[in-house]
Amino acid sequence: MSARFGGAKKHAEEVARLQALHNTIHANWDQQRSALLGEHAHRMAEHEQAEAARKQRLNFDRMKYQSECEQRVAQVEETNRHADEMLDAYDQGHPAAVRDLIEVCLGLSSWPDFMPDDQMEIDYAADDQELMIVHTLPSPDVVPAVREYKYRPTTDEIASTKLPVTERKRLYRGFIASAAARTIAEVFTHDTARHIASISYRGVIEGIDPATGQDTTITLVAVATDRERFSQLELTRVDPEAMLKHLGAVMSKSPLDMRPAPTAGGVRTVGR
């Protein structure tokens, strides 16, 4: 009997131990479950907050983009309206519109990077149908003084070969003549309504007067021509310098030395 009762006691103790272990494991599981549920809830809340912030940013960006689009459309419409008004005024021959249109067209022309900013000054005399252009040209410094560079391995040096002065003069003079011829041709081409009957062109540079030491404007080339005479030229076959001479232009004898063109006698009657 005692053995039987002793076995029952051990059984009861084992059951109690296992029940306690079960309760502990269940409590740990429940604690972990609660922690996981809490972590999940926290992350879901963070996700919802992030999603709400994303939607808010998206809505803000969408509204900003829509506003920018509306502004761009308004700017384009305003630009088009202004262009239409200018073209209408140009068609009617309004002096300011004629000047502005030519100024815009010449401003869109592609020139080398060494050309001065705001290089054109344009005026239009409606009574004479004459367009007057003062074209600021680059200084002689744009013409390189060196023809080429060569590496000499024997001395481990880079040697330069100077560009002859005669070649530099030829290049600069040719550029000035080409700039004048091109500008006149572009004006007559853009003036589709033929409001401009003649053009007076001056190509100038900014320099120093050797007599006074003051800054001054030096005219390197000056030419005046009318549409009829200019239209007779085969521009694809002419030499710019020869063309200007044919039109009665006056040009500096040495532009590279910044010597002014002899404009005292004028250019309107020469070559006509």
C-alpha positions as CSV (number, residue, x, y, z in Angstrom):
1,M,0.0,0.0,0.0
2,S,2.8,2.4,0.9
3,A,4.4,1.8,-2.4
4,R,1.2,2.4,-4.2
5,F,0.6,5.6,-2.3
6,G,4.2,6.7,-2.9
7,G,3.7,6.2,-6.6
8,A,0.6,8.3,-6.6
9,K,2.4,11.1,-4.8
10,K,5.2,11.1,-7.3
11,H,2.7,11.1,-10.1
12,A,0.9,14.1,-8.6
13,E,4.2,15.9,-8.2
14,E,5.1,15.1,-11.8
15,V,1.8,16.3,-13.0
16,A,2.2,19.5,-10.9
17,R,5.7,20.0,-12.3
18,L,4.6,19.5,-15.9
19,Q,1.6,21.8,-15.3
20,A,3.9,24.5,-13.9
21,L,6.2,24.0,-16.9
22,H,3.3,24.2,-19.3
23,N,2.1,27.4,-17.5
24,T,5.5,28.9,-17.8
25,I,5.9,28.0,-21.5
26,H,2.4,29.3,-22.2
27,A,3.1,32.5,-20.3
28,N,6.3,33.0,-22.3
29,W,4.5,32.2,-25.5
30,D,1.7,34.6,-24.6
31,Q,4.3,37.3,-23.7
32,Q,6.2,36.8,-27.0
33,R,2.9,36.8,-28.9
34,S,1.9,40.0,-27.2
35,A,5.3,41.5,-28.1
36,L,5.0,40.4,-31.7
37,L,1.5,41.7,-31.9
38,G,2.6,45.0,-30.4
39,E,5.6,45.2,-32.8
40,H,3.3,44.4,-35.7
41,A,0.9,47.1,-34.6
42,H,3.7,49.5,-34.2
43,R,5.1,48.8,-37.7
44,M,1.6,49.0,-39.2
45,A,1.2,52.4,-37.6
46,E,4.5,53.5,-39.0
47,H,3.6,52.2,-42.4
48,E,0.3,54.0,-42.3
49,Q,2.0,57.2,-41.3
50,A,4.6,56.8,-44.0
51,E,1.9,56.0,-46.6
52,A,0.0,59.0,-45.5
53,A,3.1,61.2,-45.7
54,R,3.9,59.7,-49.2
55,K,0.4,60.5,-50.4
56,Q,0.6,64.0,-49.0
57,R,4.0,64.5,-50.7
58,L,2.6,63.0,-53.9
59,N,-0.4,65.3,-53.8
60,F,1.8,68.3,-53.1
61,D,4.1,67.4,-55.9
62,R,1.2,66.8,-58.2
63,M,-0.3,70.2,-57.4
64,K,3.2,71.8,-57.8
65,Y,3.7,70.1,-61.2
66,Q,0.2,71.2,-62.3
67,S,0.9,74.7,-61.2
68,E,4.2,74.7,-63.0
69,C,2.6,73.3,-66.2
70,E,-0.1,76.0,-66.0
71,Q,2.6,78.7,-65.6
72,R,4.6,77.3,-68.5
73,V,1.5,77.2,-70.7
74,A,0.7,80.8,-69.7
75,Q,4.3,81.8,-70.5
76,V,4.1,80.1,-73.9
77,E,0.8,81.7,-74.6
78,E,2.1,85.1,-73.5
79,T,5.2,84.6,-75.7
80,N,3.1,83.6,-78.6
81,R,0.7,86.5,-78.1
82,H,3.7,88.9,-78.0
83,A,5.2,87.3,-81.1
84,D,1.9,87.5,-82.9
85,E,1.6,91.1,-82.0
86,M,5.1,91.9,-83.1
87,L,4.6,90.1,-86.4
88,D,1.3,91.9,-87.0
89,A,3.1,95.2,-86.2
90,Y,6.0,94.2,-88.4
91,D,3.6,93.4,-91.3
92,Q,2.1,96.8,-90.9
93,G,5.6,98.4,-91.1
94,H,5.7,99.8,-87.5
95,P,9.3,101.0,-87.1
96,A,9.8,99.6,-83.6
97,A,8.5,96.2,-84.8
98,V,10.8,96.2,-87.8
99,R,13.7,96.9,-85.6
100,D,12.7,94.4,-82.9
101,L,12.1,91.6,-85.4
102,I,15.5,92.0,-87.0
103,E,17.1,92.3,-83.6
104,V,15.5,89.0,-82.5
105,C,16.4,87.2,-85.7
106,L,20.0,88.3,-85.6
107,G,20.2,87.4,-81.9
108,L,19.3,83.8,-82.8
109,S,22.2,83.6,-85.2
110,S,25.0,81.2,-84.1
111,W,28.3,83.0,-83.7
112,P,31.7,81.8,-82.2
113,D,31.9,81.9,-78.4
114,F,34.5,84.7,-78.6
115,M,32.0,87.1,-79.9
116,P,31.0,89.9,-77.5
117,D,27.7,89.8,-75.7
118,D,25.0,92.2,-76.9
119,Q,27.1,92.6,-80.0
120,M,24.4,94.3,-82.1
121,E,23.0,97.9,-81.9
122,I,20.1,98.3,-84.3
123,D,18.1,101.3,-85.4
124,Y,15.6,101.8,-88.2
125,A,14.7,105.0,-90.0
126,A,11.2,104.4,-91.4
127,D,11.2,107.4,-93.7
128,D,14.3,106.2,-95.5
129,Q,13.5,102.5,-95.0
130,E,17.1,102.2,-93.8
131,L,18.4,99.8,-91.1
132,M,21.5,101.0,-89.2
133,I,23.7,98.4,-87.5
134,V,26.6,98.9,-85.2
135,H,28.2,95.5,-84.8
136,T,30.7,95.1,-81.9
137,L,33.4,92.6,-83.1
138,P,36.0,90.7,-81.1
139,S,39.4,92.2,-80.5
140,P,42.4,91.0,-82.5
141,D,43.4,88.9,-79.5
142,V,41.0,86.2,-80.8
143,V,43.5,85.4,-83.6
144,P,46.0,82.9,-82.2
145,A,49.6,84.0,-82.2
146,V,50.8,80.3,-82.3
147,R,50.4,78.1,-85.3
148,E,51.2,74.8,-83.6
149,Y,52.9,73.1,-80.7
150,K,55.4,70.2,-81.0
151,Y,56.9,68.0,-78.3
152,R,60.7,67.6,-78.5
153,P,61.7,64.3,-76.8
154,T,65.4,65.1,-76.9
155,T,64.9,68.1,-74.6
156,D,61.6,67.0,-73.1
157,E,60.1,70.4,-74.0
158,I,57.0,71.6,-75.9
159,A,58.1,74.0,-78.6
160,S,55.7,76.5,-80.3
161,T,55.7,77.8,-83.9
162,K,54.4,81.3,-84.2
163,L,51.8,82.2,-86.7
164,P,53.2,84.8,-89.0
165,V,51.9,88.3,-88.6
166,T,50.8,88.4,-92.2
167,E,48.7,85.3,-91.7
168,R,47.1,86.7,-88.5
169,K,46.3,89.9,-90.4
170,R,44.7,87.9,-93.2
171,L,42.6,85.8,-90.8
172,Y,41.3,88.8,-88.8
173,R,40.6,90.9,-91.8
174,G,38.8,87.9,-93.4
175,F,36.7,87.4,-90.3
176,I,35.6,91.0,-90.1
177,A,34.6,91.0,-93.8
178,S,32.7,87.7,-93.3
179,A,30.8,89.1,-90.3
180,A,29.7,92.2,-92.2
181,A,28.7,90.2,-95.3
182,R,26.8,87.6,-93.3
183,T,24.9,90.2,-91.2
184,I,23.7,92.2,-94.2
185,A,22.6,89.0,-95.9
186,E,20.7,87.8,-92.8
187,V,18.9,91.1,-92.5
188,F,17.6,91.1,-96.1
189,T,16.7,87.4,-95.7
190,H,14.7,87.9,-92.5
191,D,12.9,91.1,-93.8
192,T,10.3,89.1,-95.7
193,A,7.9,92.1,-95.9
194,R,10.7,94.2,-97.5
195,H,10.4,97.1,-95.2
196,I,14.1,97.6,-95.3
197,A,15.4,99.1,-98.6
198,S,19.0,99.7,-97.5
199,I,21.4,98.9,-94.7
200,S,24.2,100.9,-93.1
201,Y,26.6,98.7,-91.3
202,R,29.6,99.5,-89.1
203,G,31.8,96.8,-87.6
204,V,33.6,98.2,-84.5
205,I,35.8,97.2,-81.6
206,E,36.5,98.7,-78.2
207,G,40.0,100.1,-77.9
208,I,42.2,102.9,-76.5
209,D,42.8,106.1,-78.3
210,P,46.6,106.4,-78.4
211,A,46.4,110.2,-78.4
212,T,44.2,110.5,-75.3
213,G,44.5,107.2,-73.5
214,Q,40.8,107.1,-73.3
215,D,38.5,104.2,-74.2
216,T,37.1,104.6,-77.6
217,T,35.1,102.8,-80.3
218,I,37.2,102.1,-83.4
219,T,35.4,101.4,-86.7
220,L,37.1,98.7,-88.7
221,V,34.6,98.3,-91.5
222,A,31.7,100.4,-92.8
223,V,29.4,99.7,-95.7
224,A,26.1,100.9,-97.0
225,T,24.1,99.0,-99.6
226,D,20.5,98.7,-100.9
227,R,18.4,95.6,-101.3
228,E,18.4,95.7,-105.1
229,R,22.2,95.9,-105.4
230,F,22.8,93.3,-102.8
231,S,20.3,90.9,-104.4
232,Q,22.4,90.8,-107.5
233,L,25.3,89.1,-105.7
234,E,25.8,85.3,-105.8
235,L,26.6,85.0,-102.2
236,T,27.7,81.3,-102.4
237,R,30.5,82.3,-104.9
238,V,31.8,85.7,-103.6
239,D,34.8,86.5,-101.6
240,P,33.6,88.6,-98.6
241,E,36.4,91.2,-98.9
242,A,36.0,91.5,-102.6
243,M,32.2,91.8,-102.2
244,L,32.5,94.6,-99.7
245,K,34.9,96.4,-101.9
246,H,32.4,96.0,-104.8
247,L,29.7,97.6,-102.5
248,G,32.0,100.6,-101.8
249,A,32.9,99.6,-98.2
250,V,35.7,101.3,-96.4
251,M,37.9,99.0,-94.3
252,S,40.8,99.4,-92.0
253,K,44.2,98.9,-93.7
254,S,45.4,97.0,-90.6
255,P,42.5,95.7,-88.4
256,L,44.9,93.6,-86.4
257,D,46.7,96.8,-85.3
258,M,43.3,98.4,-84.5
259,R,43.7,101.1,-87.1
260,P,40.3,102.8,-87.9
261,A,38.8,102.6,-91.3
262,P,38.9,105.9,-93.3
263,T,35.2,106.8,-92.8
264,A,35.7,110.6,-93.0
265,G,34.5,110.7,-96.6
266,G,31.5,108.4,-96.0
267,V,30.6,105.2,-97.8
268,R,27.3,105.9,-99.5
269,T,28.6,107.2,-102.8
270,V,31.6,104.9,-103.2
271,G,31.1,102.1,-105.6
272,R,27.7,103.3,-106.9
